[in-house]
């Protein structure tokens, strides 16, 4: 579904990503973990087209993404839930979901998608007419994920969905992400909670200083001594 080969991104002479390669198959849950500043968010921005790439290849199904305008990439079935939620604070919950439904498939399936979102996050149904800026942090994260689902994506990219959330709320978010995966949605996750990210995924990558340094199934990563000592504190 998504194939990235030898991707390099540089800002002002500094290399943020160097020769990065990864793949996400249809229906697969792939996690990317690593320290702050490793280039994880830059990778997502390169896929979405909001940063320029220096070299490499990004293929989504039959499309060469680097030849597709950033504004058109959502129409291919890619949904990016950004770091920090970035909901439209002055707009209601329903209006935010409507913004997520911009692609044609999202507009066609909007009613069905809203039912699905409210099933995953019932609190959003209760808050449907409330301004997004008045929601709690956890509710805003639910809304950000819901806005991503509203586009009827085939690939959902989630950037640090647990950031700034209480552990109980973060656990709920991970449960809902796992539920989406079980329903067949392909997920690419960047996450600071390494244990949950690796445990939940089918396959994972470790990104450090802009380079992929480790990859494997979740069983292999959890058994790796470096993962245990550096990221899990074992």
C-alpha positions in Angstrom: 0.0 0.0 0.0 2.6 2.6 1.1 6.3 2.1 0.1 9.0 4.6 1.0 12.5 4.1 -0.4 15.7 5.9 0.5 13.8 9.1 1.5 16.0 12.1 2.4 14.7 15.4 3.7 16.9 18.4 4.5 16.1 21.8 6.1 18.6 24.6 5.6 21.5 22.3 5.2 20.5 20.0 8.1 19.4 16.5 7.2 16.2 15.6 9.1 15.8 12.2 7.3 18.5 10.2 5.7 17.8 7.3 3.3 14.7 6.2 5.2 12.8 3.2 3.9 9.6 1.5 5.2 6.4 -0.2 4.0 2.8 -0.5 5.1 0.7 -3.3 3.6 -3.1 -3.1 3.3 -4.7 -3.5 6.7 -1.4 -3.5 8.5 -0.6 -1.6 11.7 2.9 -0.2 11.6 4.5 1.8 14.4 7.5 4.2 14.3 9.2 4.9 17.6 12.3 6.9 18.6 13.4 9.9 20.6 12.3 13.4 20.2 13.9 15.1 17.2 14.5 11.8 15.4 12.5 12.9 12.4 9.2 11.0 13.0 7.0 14.1 12.4 9.1 15.1 9.4 8.4 11.7 7.9 4.7 12.2 8.2 4.9 15.7 6.7 6.9 14.3 3.7 4.1 11.7 3.1 1.4 14.4 3.3 3.5 16.8 1.2 4.0 19.7 3.6 7.8 19.4 3.5 10.0 19.1 0.4 12.0 15.9 -0.1 15.6 15.9 -1.3 15.6 12.5 -2.8 13.9 9.1 -2.6 10.5 7.6 -3.5 7.1 7.5 -1.9 4.5 5.2 -3.5 0.9 4.9 -2.4 -0.8 2.1 -4.1 -0.4 3.0 -7.8 0.4 6.7 -7.3 3.9 8.3 -7.1 3.1 10.6 -4.2 6.0 13.0 -5.0 4.2 13.7 -8.3 0.9 14.4 -6.5 0.1 17.9 -5.2 -0.2 17.9 -1.3 -3.8 19.1 -1.6 -4.7 16.0 -3.7 -3.1 13.4 -1.5 -6.1 13.1 0.9 -8.3 12.2 -2.1 -6.1 9.1 -2.6 -7.2 7.7 0.8 -4.5 9.1 3.1 -5.5 10.8 6.4 -3.0 12.5 8.6 -3.9 13.2 12.2 -1.2 15.7 13.2 0.8 16.1 16.4 -0.9 18.4 18.8 -4.5 17.6 17.6 -4.9 21.0 15.8 -8.7 21.0 15.8 -10.5 24.1 14.6 -11.3 25.6 18.0 -14.0 28.1 17.0 -15.9 25.4 15.0 -18.3 22.8 16.5 -17.5 19.1 16.8 -19.8 18.4 13.8 -18.2 21.2 11.8 -14.7 19.8 12.5 -15.9 16.4 11.3 -17.3 18.0 8.2 -13.9 19.5 7.4 -12.4 16.0 7.6 -15.0 14.9 5.0 -13.5 17.1 2.3 -12.5 14.2 0.0 -15.3 12.9 -2.2 -15.4 9.5 -0.5 -15.7 11.3 2.9 -18.6 13.4 1.6 -20.4 10.3 0.1 -20.0 8.3 3.3 -20.3 11.1 5.8 -23.4 9.9 7.6 -22.0 6.4 8.0 -18.6 7.7 9.1 -20.2 10.0 11.8 -22.1 7.0 13.2 -18.8 5.1 13.3 -17.0 8.0 15.0 -19.8 8.4 17.6 -19.7 4.7 18.3 -15.9 4.9 18.9 -16.1 8.1 20.9 -19.7 8.5 22.4 -18.6 11.7 24.2 -18.3 13.4 20.8 -22.0 12.7 20.1 -22.9 14.4 23.4 -20.6 17.4 22.4 -21.6 17.5 18.7 -22.8 21.2 18.9 -20.0 22.3 21.3 -17.0 24.4 20.1 -14.0 22.2 19.7 -11.8 24.7 21.6 -13.9 24.1 24.8 -13.3 20.4 24.8 -10.7 18.7 27.1 -7.4 17.6 25.7 -8.6 14.0 25.5 -11.8 15.0 23.8 -9.9 17.1 21.3 -7.7 14.1 20.5 -10.8 12.0 19.9 -12.1 14.7 17.6 -8.8 14.8 15.7 -9.0 11.1 15.1 -12.7 11.3 14.2 -11.9 14.1 11.7 -9.3 11.7 10.1 -11.9 8.9 9.9 -14.4 11.3 8.3 -12.4 11.2 5.1 -13.0 7.4 4.7 -9.2 6.8 4.6 -7.5 3.6 3.5 -4.4 4.7 5.5 -4.7 6.5 8.8 -1.5 8.2 10.0 -1.5 9.1 13.7 1.3 11.4 15.0 1.7 11.1 18.8 -2.0 10.6 19.7 -1.2 10.1 23.4 0.8 13.3 23.8 -0.3 15.4 26.8 -3.0 13.0 27.8 -3.7 11.4 31.2 -2.8 7.7 31.2 -6.4 6.5 31.4 -7.4 8.6 28.4 -4.3 7.5 26.4 -5.2 3.9 27.1 -8.7 4.5 25.7 -7.2 6.1 22.6 -5.0 3.1 22.1 -8.0 0.8 22.5 -9.9 2.7 19.8 -6.9 2.6 17.4 -6.6 -1.1 17.9 -10.4 -1.4 17.2 -9.9 0.5 13.9 -7.1 -1.8 13.0 -9.2 -4.9 13.7 -11.8 -3.5 11.4 -9.3 -3.6 8.5 -7.9 0.0 8.4 -4.2 0.3 7.7 -2.5 2.4 10.4 0.9 4.2 10.5 1.6 5.4 14.1 4.2 7.6 15.5 4.1 7.4 19.3 6.1 8.3 22.4 4.6 5.5 24.5 7.0 2.9 23.1 5.6 -0.1 24.9 2.0 0.4 23.7 3.1 1.4 20.2 5.3 -1.7 19.8 2.9 -4.1 21.5 0.0 -3.0 19.3 1.6 -3.1 15.9 2.1 -5.8 13.4 5.5 -4.4 12.4 7.6 -1.6 13.8 10.6 0.7 13.1 13.0 2.6 15.3 14.0 6.0 14.0 17.0 7.7 15.5 18.7 10.9 14.3 16.9 10.7 10.9 17.9 7.1 10.2 16.1 3.7 10.6 18.2 1.7 13.0 16.0 -1.2 13.8 12.9 -2.9 12.4 10.9 -6.0 13.0 7.6 -7.6 14.2 6.4 -6.5 17.5 7.6 -9.8 19.0 11.1 -9.2 17.7 11.2 -5.6 18.8 10.0 -6.4 22.3 12.6 -9.1 22.6 15.4 -6.8 21.5 17.9 -5.9 24.2 18.3 -2.3 22.9 14.6 -1.7 22.9 14.4 -3.1 26.4 17.2 -1.0 27.8 16.8 2.3 25.9 13.0 2.6 25.5 11.4 0.3 28.0 13.8 0.8 30.9 14.2 -2.9 31.5 
